[in-house]
Amino acid sequence: VSQSRYDMKNRKFDFRTAYIDLLINLLTGTVVLFMLMALLMAPITKNSEGIKKNADYVITLEWPVEVDCDIDLWIRDPLNNIVSYRFLEAGLMYFERDDMGKRRSVFKIDGKEYTIDPDNKEFVTLRGTFPGEYIVNLHVYSCINVQNNLGLGQGAPVDVPVKVEIIKINPSFSVVKHIEMKMDSVWQEKTVVRFIMDNNKNIIRFK
């Protein structure tokens, strides 16, 4: 009888010990998960703040979706740095997207054509500025004849409406200049706008 009582006491002790161990393990796991979540969330906050601080202006170019032309955005800063599809980084300017018309929007998947992101847009980011004059130019690199899908020759007439915007994004978003104009021929180059920047990252005059 005494042996039986001894075994029952041991079983009761083992049950309580296992229960306490389970609670400790659950608590430890909860603390570990909380620490991992905190570590994963911290870089996101840091990066989102960095994006806001590391850009001052965006200069955008847009032309109609139905126009199959490749129009290029070129910008020169006061130090004669030039940014374009050929020079993706120059000074404090960064060329973010080279849009070649429908050629960059139509993709073949399993033998079928799909149009993805059809908008015709190019844009340059100014992640800092120098005081002085900036020059924004457009160049009609090529256009496709919609009737025979062939490229038009240099000097061929076209009628392409374009929009250019200068947008200040730091410390707040505002469109400081909106320009609409037309490009008239293949290989044509036009100056859209000139503007003067001061020492405090403000545009003080347009030409």
Salt bridges, closest charged atoms under 4 A:
ASP56 OD2 - LYS201 NZ 3.33
GLU96 OE2 - ARG127 NH2 3.10
ASP99 OD2 - ARG97 NH2 3.07
ASP117 OD2 - ARG97 NH2 3.16
GLU133 OE1 - ARG194 NH1 3.49
GLU133 OE2 - LYS207 NZ 3.03
ASP159 OD1 - LYS182 NZ 3.53
GLU165 OE2 - HIS178 ND1 2.78
GLU180 OE2 - HIS178 NE2 2.97
ASP184 OD2 - LYS190 NZ 3.27
